[in-house]
Amino acid sequence: MIKIRKEIIFYSILLLVSTIILIWPAIKNGYPLLFSDSGTYLATGHSGEVPIDRPIIYGLFVRHISLSWSIWLVVIAQSLLFNYLLYLISKFIIKAKQPLTISTFIAIFLGLFTGVGYYAGQVVADIFTSISLVSAVLLIILDKKNVFHLTCLSIILIFSIITHLSHIPIVFMVICLIAIYFILKGQFKRKFGRLVLIGGLFGVSLLTISTINYSFGYGFIISRTNNIILATRYIESGLANKYLKKHCNSPDFNPPYKELCGYVDQFHQWPAAGFYLYSDNSPLYLGDCKSRGNWSTCWEERNEAYGVLIKDILSDDKLLIDFVALAFTGTLKQLITIEQSEMNPHDLRYIIEKYYEDDLYSYDSANQTSRDVIFVNKSVVEAILVFISFLILVYFIIKHKAKIDGNSYLLLIAIFSGLFFNAAFCATLSNVIPRYQGRIIFLIPMLAIIIIIVVFKDKIASERVSLSRIL
């Protein structure tokens, strides 16, 4: 009985330490880190209004996990979720005898030397990008007798996918690549049932988003303004300006986006997509659309017209080539963008005061409230660590291929394909932003640690036995 109590205390301490480490940037800040998008999540979860540019799910998660009391509970929950996945990795991929000890070691290492804590400790959905990929792999690996874990992972996967629209194409492509991997390895029939399960969960995710939008009267659709975001990428990159400059002077040119002709060679005044999307002087807000609602009304009213703009640009052979070049170079740039964005002060006090009054003192006292919170040193350390981890992985795959099992390879495929598709979709459909790659890049050092332990696990165990005999 005493031994059991000691074990419970020991494992509780491990869980506490790993949880704290993964949200240390938030603790150091004095309050959970807040991005510009955080205000949307904090507000819509309570108002019940579906955001124009994202699902409401994460906002509801923030509201209910926080108990409308403190958003500290949100980042703690995110840390616990990531720790849970590390535990399952340690138990079913590494096959450690003390999985919680190993998972705590991995969590501490990642927390100290990578940007995982930047995302786990932030009130945005970015941490769920990595969670969605890892949970999908674990769903394939776990034996069917692990009903509890499979059930939890199924819920986690569905939830992770629907927290952010970018997760949909990323997870879909990773699942497809995993299916191709099984076909090439001759394991497709054996894994078919599990792939069907994941495909079904993916379908449930899409159905959930569409149903929520329908229930709020927005139609049975996944996104209400997908054309706005993509067209803004074309505008920011200069593709739209090239097309408009070529056609606007034609007397027969009268598309639904004709108003943009008045901005030819002037789009540079919005140097990034965010400026075009949210600046009051943006063409998005021409006319009296705001008087019929708010800024989101303008997005909805112009979404169809911007969809026509996208089709017209892609129908131009030369611009299509430019678009492919943009996607290619953007993907490469996003892949090597390894840093955490500085956290600027955001005036969210009115939201905190309205919905989280007990948090008000902590919010006012936080470093981010009065100054920029910068992670330059951590970004440099993470970039170096990612490079070293990549070299380690290449070395171990070449030198110790026989010792790396199929489950480890599956995780490797999911992580590296996830990195690529994340970079490709974000750079092509949105923009090249540090946090897009930062939300997933820490999986490379994690993978390196896992592979090292898997390769040397038996050797370490045998040396322990030999040492115990000597002593």
C-alpha positions as CSV (number, residue, x, y, z in Angstrom):
1,M,0.0,0.0,0.0
2,I,2.8,2.4,0.9
3,K,4.6,1.5,-2.3
4,I,1.5,2.3,-4.4
5,R,1.1,5.6,-2.6
6,K,4.7,6.5,-3.3
7,E,4.2,5.6,-7.0
8,I,1.1,7.8,-7.2
9,I,2.9,10.7,-5.6
10,F,5.9,10.2,-7.9
11,Y,3.8,10.1,-11.1
12,S,1.7,13.0,-9.9
13,I,4.9,15.1,-9.5
14,L,6.1,14.0,-13.0
15,L,2.8,15.1,-14.5
16,L,2.8,18.4,-12.6
17,V,6.3,19.2,-13.7
18,S,5.7,18.3,-17.4
19,T,2.5,20.3,-17.4
20,I,4.2,23.4,-15.9
21,I,7.2,23.1,-18.3
22,L,4.9,23.1,-21.4
23,I,3.2,26.3,-20.4
24,W,6.3,28.0,-18.9
25,P,6.3,30.9,-21.4
26,A,2.8,31.8,-20.2
27,I,3.9,31.5,-16.5
28,K,6.9,33.7,-17.2
29,N,4.6,36.2,-18.9
30,G,2.3,36.2,-15.9
31,Y,-0.8,35.3,-18.0
32,P,-1.6,33.0,-21.0
33,L,-0.1,34.4,-24.2
34,L,-2.6,36.2,-26.3
35,F,-2.4,36.6,-30.1
36,S,-4.6,39.0,-32.2
37,D,-6.9,36.0,-32.9
38,S,-7.3,35.3,-29.2
39,G,-9.9,38.0,-28.8
40,T,-12.2,36.3,-31.4
41,Y,-12.0,33.0,-29.5
42,L,-12.5,34.6,-26.1
43,A,-15.6,36.5,-27.3
44,T,-17.4,34.2,-29.8
45,G,-17.3,31.3,-27.3
46,H,-19.5,33.3,-25.1
47,S,-21.6,35.2,-27.7
48,G,-22.4,32.0,-29.6
49,E,-21.6,33.9,-32.9
50,V,-19.8,31.8,-35.5
51,P,-16.7,33.8,-36.6
52,I,-16.7,34.7,-40.3
53,D,-13.2,33.4,-40.9
54,R,-12.9,30.3,-38.6
55,P,-14.9,27.6,-36.8
56,I,-16.5,28.4,-33.5
57,I,-15.3,25.1,-31.9
58,Y,-12.1,26.4,-30.3
59,G,-14.0,29.4,-28.9
60,L,-16.4,27.0,-27.3
61,F,-13.5,25.0,-25.9
62,V,-12.0,28.2,-24.4
63,R,-15.4,29.1,-22.8
64,H,-16.2,25.7,-21.3
65,I,-12.7,24.6,-20.3
66,S,-12.1,28.0,-18.6
67,L,-15.5,27.6,-16.8
68,S,-15.9,31.3,-17.7
69,W,-13.6,31.8,-14.8
70,S,-9.9,31.7,-15.9
71,I,-8.2,31.0,-19.2
72,W,-5.3,29.5,-17.2
73,L,-7.5,26.4,-17.3
74,V,-7.4,26.5,-21.1
75,V,-3.6,26.4,-21.4
76,I,-3.3,23.8,-18.7
77,A,-5.8,21.6,-20.6
78,Q,-3.7,22.1,-23.8
79,S,-0.6,21.1,-21.9
80,L,-2.3,18.0,-20.4
81,L,-3.5,16.9,-23.9
82,F,0.0,17.2,-25.4
83,N,1.4,15.3,-22.3
84,Y,-1.2,12.6,-22.8
85,L,0.0,12.1,-26.4
86,L,3.6,12.0,-25.3
87,Y,2.6,9.3,-22.7
88,L,0.9,7.2,-25.4
89,I,4.0,7.6,-27.6
90,S,6.2,6.4,-24.8
91,K,3.9,3.5,-24.0
92,F,3.0,2.2,-27.5
93,I,5.8,3.4,-29.8
94,I,8.9,3.5,-27.5
95,K,7.3,0.7,-25.4
96,A,8.9,2.0,-22.3
97,K,8.4,0.2,-19.0
98,Q,7.9,3.5,-17.3
99,P,6.2,5.6,-20.0
100,L,5.3,8.5,-17.8
101,T,8.9,9.0,-16.8
102,I,10.0,9.0,-20.5
103,S,7.1,11.2,-21.6
104,T,8.1,13.7,-18.8
105,F,11.7,13.7,-20.0
106,I,10.6,14.4,-23.5
107,A,8.2,17.2,-22.4
108,I,10.9,18.9,-20.3
109,F,13.4,18.7,-23.2
110,L,10.9,20.2,-25.6
111,G,9.7,22.8,-23.2
112,L,13.2,24.0,-22.5
113,F,14.6,23.9,-26.0
114,T,11.7,24.3,-28.5
115,G,8.7,26.5,-29.0
116,V,6.1,24.0,-27.9
117,G,5.4,26.0,-24.8
118,Y,4.8,29.1,-26.9
119,Y,1.8,27.3,-28.5
120,A,0.6,25.2,-25.5
121,G,0.6,28.4,-23.4
122,Q,-1.2,30.5,-26.0
123,V,-5.0,31.0,-26.4
124,V,-5.1,30.0,-30.1
125,A,-5.8,26.7,-31.8
126,D,-2.2,26.3,-33.2
127,I,-1.1,23.6,-30.7
128,F,-3.8,21.3,-32.2
129,T,-2.0,21.1,-35.5
130,S,0.6,18.9,-34.0
131,I,-2.0,17.2,-31.8
132,S,-4.1,16.2,-34.8
133,L,-1.1,14.6,-36.6
134,V,0.1,12.6,-33.6
135,S,-3.3,11.5,-32.6
136,A,-4.0,10.2,-36.1
137,V,-0.8,8.1,-36.0
138,L,-1.6,6.7,-32.6
139,L,-5.1,5.7,-33.8
140,I,-3.4,3.5,-36.4
141,I,-0.8,2.1,-34.0
142,L,-2.9,1.2,-31.0
143,D,-4.3,-2.3,-30.7
144,K,-8.1,-2.6,-30.7
145,K,-8.0,-3.9,-27.1
146,N,-7.0,-0.4,-25.9
147,V,-10.6,0.8,-26.1
148,F,-10.3,3.7,-23.7
149,H,-7.3,5.2,-25.4
150,L,-8.8,4.7,-28.9
151,T,-12.0,6.4,-27.8
152,C,-10.0,9.4,-26.3
153,L,-7.9,9.6,-29.4
154,S,-10.9,9.6,-31.7
155,I,-12.4,12.5,-29.8
156,I,-9.1,14.4,-29.8
157,L,-8.7,13.9,-33.5
158,I,-12.1,15.1,-34.4
159,F,-11.8,18.1,-32.1
160,S,-8.2,18.9,-33.3
161,I,-9.3,19.0,-37.0
162,I,-12.2,21.3,-36.4
163,T,-10.4,23.9,-34.3
164,H,-8.9,25.4,-37.4
165,L,-9.7,25.2,-41.1
166,S,-6.1,24.7,-42.1
167,H,-6.1,21.4,-40.3
168,I,-8.6,19.9,-42.8
169,P,-6.4,19.7,-45.9
170,I,-3.2,19.0,-43.8
171,V,-4.7,16.0,-42.0
172,F,-6.4,14.8,-45.2
173,M,-3.2,14.7,-47.2
174,V,-1.3,13.0,-44.4
175,I,-3.9,10.3,-44.1
176,C,-3.7,9.8,-47.9
177,L,0.1,9.5,-47.8
178,I,-0.1,7.0,-44.9
179,A,-2.5,4.9,-47.0
180,I,-0.1,5.0,-49.9
181,Y,2.7,4.0,-47.6
182,F,0.7,0.9,-46.5
183,I,-0.1,0.0,-50.1
184,L,3.6,0.1,-50.9
185,K,4.5,-1.9,-47.9
186,G,1.8,-4.5,-48.7
187,Q,0.0,-3.7,-45.4
188,F,-3.1,-2.0,-46.8
189,K,-5.5,-4.9,-46.1
190,R,-4.3,-5.3,-42.6
191,K,-4.6,-1.6,-41.8
192,F,-7.7,-1.1,-43.9
193,G,-10.1,-1.1,-40.9
194,R,-8.1,1.5,-39.0
195,L,-7.8,3.7,-42.1
196,V,-11.6,3.5,-42.5
197,L,-11.9,4.5,-38.9
198,I,-9.7,7.6,-39.4
199,G,-11.5,8.4,-42.6
200,G,-14.8,8.2,-40.8
201,L,-13.6,10.5,-38.0
202,F,-12.4,12.9,-40.7
203,G,-15.8,12.8,-42.2
204,V,-17.4,13.4,-38.9
205,S,-15.2,16.5,-38.5
206,L,-16.4,18.0,-41.7
207,L,-20.0,17.1,-40.9
208,T,-19.6,18.8,-37.5
209,I,-18.4,22.1,-38.9
210,S,-21.0,22.1,-41.6
211,T,-23.8,21.2,-39.2
212,I,-22.8,24.0,-36.8
213,N,-22.8,26.6,-39.6
214,Y,-26.2,25.3,-40.7
215,S,-27.6,25.5,-37.2
216,F,-26.6,29.1,-37.1
217,G,-28.3,29.8,-40.4
218,Y,-25.2,30.1,-42.6
219,G,-25.9,27.1,-44.7
220,F,-24.4,23.5,-44.7
221,I,-20.9,24.7,-45.6
222,I,-17.4,24.4,-44.1
223,S,-16.4,28.0,-44.7
224,R,-18.3,31.2,-45.5
225,T,-15.5,33.3,-46.8
226,N,-12.8,30.9,-48.2
227,N,-12.5,33.0,-51.4
228,I,-11.6,36.2,-49.4
229,I,-8.6,34.6,-47.8
230,L,-7.2,33.1,-51.0
231,A,-7.9,36.2,-53.1
232,T,-6.1,38.3,-50.5
233,R,-3.0,36.0,-51.0
234,Y,-3.2,36.8,-54.7
235,I,-3.5,40.5,-54.0
236,E,-0.6,40.6,-51.4
237,S,1.6,38.6,-53.8
238,G,1.0,41.0,-56.8
239,L,-0.8,38.4,-59.0
240,A,-4.1,40.3,-58.8
241,N,-2.5,43.6,-59.7
242,K,-0.9,42.0,-62.8
243,Y,-4.2,40.6,-63.9
244,L,-6.2,43.8,-63.3
245,K,-3.5,46.0,-65.0
246,K,-3.8,43.8,-68.0
247,H,-7.6,43.8,-68.3
248,C,-9.1,46.9,-66.5
249,N,-8.7,49.2,-69.5
250,S,-10.7,46.9,-71.7
251,P,-14.2,48.3,-72.4
252,D,-15.8,44.9,-72.2
253,F,-14.2,44.1,-68.8
254,N,-17.0,44.2,-66.2
255,P,-16.6,41.5,-63.6
256,P,-18.2,41.6,-60.1
257,Y,-14.9,42.8,-58.7
258,K,-14.6,45.7,-61.1
259,E,-14.2,48.1,-58.2
260,L,-10.6,46.7,-57.6
261,C,-9.6,48.4,-60.9
262,G,-9.4,51.6,-59.0
263,Y,-6.6,50.2,-56.9
264,V,-4.2,49.1,-59.7
265,D,-0.6,49.8,-58.6
266,Q,-1.9,50.8,-55.2
267,F,-2.2,47.4,-53.5
268,H,1.3,47.9,-52.0
269,Q,-0.3,50.2,-49.3
270,W,-1.4,46.9,-47.7
271,P,2.0,45.1,-47.6
272,A,0.7,42.0,-45.8
273,A,-2.6,40.1,-46.0
274,G,-3.6,41.1,-42.5
275,F,-3.5,44.8,-43.5
276,Y,-5.8,44.2,-46.5
277,L,-8.2,42.1,-44.5
278,Y,-8.6,44.3,-41.5
279,S,-7.7,47.9,-42.5
280,D,-10.7,50.3,-42.7
281,N,-9.5,51.7,-46.0
282,S,-9.3,48.3,-47.7
283,P,-11.4,47.7,-50.8
284,L,-13.1,45.0,-48.9
285,Y,-15.1,47.7,-47.1
286,L,-16.1,49.9,-50.0
287,G,-19.6,51.1,-50.1
288,D,-22.1,50.8,-47.3
289,C,-21.7,47.1,-46.5
290,K,-20.8,47.8,-42.9
291,S,-24.0,49.7,-42.4
292,R,-25.8,46.4,-43.1
293,G,-24.1,44.7,-40.3
294,N,-20.3,44.9,-39.6
295,W,-17.0,44.1,-41.3
296,S,-17.9,40.4,-41.6
297,T,-21.0,41.5,-43.7
298,C,-18.5,43.0,-46.2
299,W,-16.6,39.7,-46.4
300,E,-19.8,37.7,-47.0
301,E,-21.1,40.0,-49.7
302,R,-17.8,40.0,-51.6
303,N,-16.9,36.4,-51.2
304,E,-18.5,35.3,-54.4
305,A,-16.9,38.2,-56.4
306,Y,-13.5,37.3,-55.1
307,G,-14.1,33.7,-56.1
308,V,-14.6,34.9,-59.7
309,L,-11.3,36.9,-59.4
310,I,-9.5,33.7,-58.3
311,K,-10.8,31.7,-61.3
312,D,-10.0,34.5,-63.7
313,I,-6.4,34.8,-62.5
314,L,-5.9,31.0,-62.7
315,S,-7.4,31.0,-66.2
316,D,-4.5,33.2,-67.4
317,D,-1.7,30.8,-68.4
318,K,1.1,33.1,-67.5
319,L,-0.4,34.0,-64.1
320,L,-1.0,30.3,-63.5
321,I,2.7,29.7,-63.9
322,D,3.4,32.7,-61.6
323,F,1.0,31.2,-59.0
324,V,2.8,27.8,-59.1
325,A,6.1,29.6,-58.7
326,L,4.6,31.6,-55.7
327,A,3.3,28.3,-54.2
328,F,6.7,26.6,-54.6
329,T,8.9,29.4,-53.3
330,G,6.4,30.2,-50.5
331,T,6.4,26.5,-49.4
332,L,10.2,26.5,-49.3
333,K,10.3,29.8,-47.4
334,Q,7.7,28.5,-44.9
335,L,9.6,25.3,-44.4
336,I,12.7,27.1,-43.2
337,T,10.9,29.8,-41.2
338,I,11.7,28.6,-37.7
339,E,10.9,31.2,-35.1
340,Q,8.2,32.4,-32.7
341,S,6.4,35.6,-33.5
342,E,6.8,38.3,-31.0
343,M,3.8,38.7,-28.8
344,N,2.6,42.4,-29.1
345,P,0.3,43.9,-26.5
346,H,-3.4,43.5,-27.6
347,D,-6.1,45.5,-26.1
348,L,-8.4,42.7,-24.9
349,R,-9.1,44.1,-21.5
350,Y,-12.7,44.8,-22.3
351,I,-13.2,41.1,-23.2
352,I,-11.4,39.9,-20.1
353,E,-13.4,42.3,-17.9
354,K,-16.7,41.1,-19.5
355,Y,-16.1,37.4,-19.4
356,Y,-13.2,36.7,-17.1
357,E,-13.4,39.3,-14.3
358,D,-11.4,37.1,-11.9
359,D,-8.5,37.2,-14.5
360,L,-8.4,41.0,-14.7
361,Y,-5.6,41.5,-12.2
362,S,-3.4,38.9,-13.8
363,Y,-4.1,40.3,-17.3
364,D,-3.2,43.8,-16.2
365,S,0.0,42.6,-14.5
366,A,1.2,40.4,-17.4
367,N,4.4,41.4,-19.3
368,Q,2.5,41.3,-22.6
369,T,0.0,43.9,-21.5
370,S,2.6,46.6,-21.4
371,R,5.4,45.5,-23.8
372,D,6.3,43.1,-26.6
373,V,7.2,39.7,-25.4
374,I,10.1,38.4,-27.6
375,F,11.5,34.9,-28.0
376,V,14.7,35.6,-30.0
377,N,17.0,33.3,-28.0
378,K,14.5,30.4,-27.9
379,S,13.9,30.8,-31.6
380,V,17.7,30.5,-32.3
381,V,18.1,27.5,-30.0
382,E,15.1,25.8,-31.6
383,A,16.4,26.4,-35.1
384,I,19.8,24.9,-34.2
385,L,18.1,22.0,-32.5
386,V,15.9,21.3,-35.5
387,F,18.9,21.2,-37.8
388,I,20.8,18.9,-35.4
389,S,17.7,16.7,-35.0
390,F,17.3,16.4,-38.7
391,L,20.9,15.2,-39.1
392,I,20.4,12.8,-36.3
393,L,17.4,11.3,-37.9
394,V,19.2,10.9,-41.3
395,Y,22.1,9.2,-39.5
396,F,19.9,6.8,-37.5
397,I,17.8,5.9,-40.6
398,I,20.9,5.1,-42.5
399,K,23.0,3.4,-39.8
400,H,20.3,1.8,-37.6
401,K,17.5,1.1,-40.1
402,A,16.9,-2.4,-38.8
403,K,16.3,-1.2,-35.2
404,I,13.7,1.3,-36.2
405,D,10.3,-0.4,-36.2
406,G,7.3,0.3,-38.4
407,N,5.5,2.4,-35.8
408,S,8.4,4.8,-35.6
409,Y,8.6,5.0,-39.4
410,L,4.9,5.8,-39.5
411,L,5.3,8.6,-37.0
412,L,8.2,9.9,-39.1
413,I,6.2,9.9,-42.3
414,A,3.3,11.7,-40.6
415,I,5.5,14.4,-39.1
416,F,7.6,15.1,-42.2
417,S,4.6,15.0,-44.5
418,G,2.7,17.1,-42.0
419,L,5.5,19.7,-42.1
420,F,5.5,19.8,-45.8
421,F,1.7,20.0,-46.3
422,N,1.4,22.6,-43.5
423,A,4.0,24.8,-45.2
424,A,2.4,24.2,-48.7
425,F,-1.2,25.0,-47.7
426,C,-0.3,27.9,-45.4
427,A,2.1,29.6,-47.9
428,T,-0.2,29.0,-50.9
429,L,-3.6,29.7,-49.4
430,S,-2.7,32.3,-46.7
431,N,0.8,33.7,-46.2
432,V,4.3,32.8,-45.0
433,I,4.1,33.5,-41.2
434,P,6.5,32.2,-38.5
435,R,3.8,30.8,-36.3
436,Y,2.4,28.6,-39.1
437,Q,5.6,26.5,-39.2
438,G,6.4,27.1,-35.5
439,R,3.2,25.3,-34.5
440,I,4.6,22.0,-35.8
441,I,8.4,22.3,-36.2
442,F,9.1,21.1,-32.6
443,L,7.9,17.6,-33.7
444,I,11.2,17.1,-35.4
445,P,13.3,17.2,-32.1
446,M,10.6,15.1,-30.5
447,L,10.9,12.5,-33.2
448,A,14.7,12.5,-32.9
449,I,14.5,11.8,-29.2
450,I,12.0,9.0,-29.9
451,I,14.2,7.4,-32.5
452,I,17.3,7.6,-30.3
453,I,15.4,5.9,-27.4
454,V,14.0,3.2,-29.7
455,V,17.4,2.4,-31.1
456,F,19.3,2.3,-27.8
457,K,16.5,1.0,-25.6
458,D,17.6,-2.7,-25.6
459,K,21.2,-1.7,-25.0
460,I,20.4,0.5,-22.1
461,A,18.2,-2.2,-20.6
462,S,20.9,-4.9,-20.9
463,E,23.5,-2.6,-19.3
464,R,21.1,-2.0,-16.4
465,V,20.8,-5.8,-15.9
466,S,24.6,-6.2,-16.0
467,L,25.1,-3.4,-13.5
468,S,22.5,-4.8,-11.2
469,R,24.3,-8.2,-11.2
470,I,27.6,-6.6,-10.4
471,L,26.1,-4.6,-7.5
